[in-house]
Amino acid sequence: MSGSARNGCGKLKERQMEERIFSWSLDGFGSKLFRVTADDNTRFINRYSTMADGEDRAEQQGNEESEYRSFEEFWTDFTGQPCWLRYRPVFVHGDYKPFLLDFFSNINEGALTLGEQFRLILWLFKLEN
């Protein structure tokens, strides 16, 4: 959603634009990171969700959110989790692929277990395709 709308006082008010830029999943849960722009301000909102059991596997949006000032701030928090490499990337916006490819190129593969090396390959495959 973008553009302008009139508020109750007849003044133009900028609408909020929300764009998904990153999402990951693991065993029935995950999160989506959105770039939210309103009134020339940009912030990043991470929303957590779970998948319901059953045939339809409907996504249930959680009520937990985290807010960040930048993608870099989010990424520092995300990679600060002990098992972040286990998470499977689902979507990466093209604007952020160069940043992530640079980040992954600086990982010391020799310090990773075989399982972590395999997961690193999965991340790189997602970023390059």
N, C-alpha and C positions, 0 to 999 in steps of 0.2 A: 504494500500500500504506500503510495506516495502522493505528493501534491500538497495542496493547501485546502483548508476548510475554515469556515467562519465559526468563531466561538460565539457564546451568548451575547457578547458586547458588539458584535459586528466586525471585530478585528480578525484579520487572517491569522490562522494558527497552523504551523507546520505539522503535518501528519508524521507519525512514527513509521519508519521503514525498517522491517526486520528481514534479515537474510541469513540463511543457514550457511555456515562456513566450515563446520567440522562436526563429525559425529563418529562415535565408536560403540561397539557392543561386546558383550561377553556373557554367555550363558544366561540369557534372559533379561539382562539389564544393560543399560548404557546411558549415554547422554548426547545431547545436541548443543553445539555452541552457535549462538546467533550474534551477528553484528547488528546492533540496533542504532539507527541514526534518527535523531529528532532535533529540530532547531539547531542544526549545524554541530551537534554534539554526538560523538560516537562512543558507545560502550559495548561490552561483550557480556552476554548472559548465557550461562551454562545451565541447561535444564536436564534433570535426570528423569529416567523413565524405566519401567519394567514391562515385560511381556506377560500377559495373562496366560495361564495354562488352559489348554483346550484346543479344539480344532481351529478356531478362528485366529488364535494367537494375536489378539488385538493388543495394540500398544496402549499402556496406561501411563499417561503423563503424571509424573510425580509432582509433589508440591514443593520440592526442594530445588532451589536455584542458587547459583553463585554469580556474582557480578565482578567483572574485571575491567580495568581501564584500557587494556590493550591485549592483542593476541599473545604477545610475548609474555605478559604477566600470567595469562591463562596457561600457556605452555610450560612455564616454570613450575607452576602449581601442579599441573597434570603429570609432568615427568618427575616430580618430587615424590610421587607415590611409589612404594617399593615394587609393585608388580605391574607398572604401567605398560611395559612392553608386551604383556599378555593380552591387552585389549586389542580388539580387531578394528582397524579403521574401516568405516563404512562409506564416509564421504569426506573429501577434502576440497575446499574451494580452490580454484586455480590461482587466486591471488596469494595463497599461503603455501603452495607447493614449493616454491624456491626456498623459502625460509626453512621448511621442514627437511628438504633434501640437504641443505647446508648443515642443519643440526645432525642429521643421521650420518653425514660424511665424516663427522668428528667423533663418532663413537668408536672406541677401541674394541674391535671385534674379538681380539685375543683375550679380553677380560670377560667375555660372555660365555655362558654354558652353551652346549650344542642346541638345546631347546630355545634359548634366547637368540642364538644366531639364526635359527629357522624363523622365529617371529620377526626378526629384523628384516629378513628377506621378504616376508609377507608385507610389512610396512612399505618397503621400497617398491615392491610390485604395485601396490595401490597408488603410491605417489607418482609413479612413472606411467601409469595408464589412466 
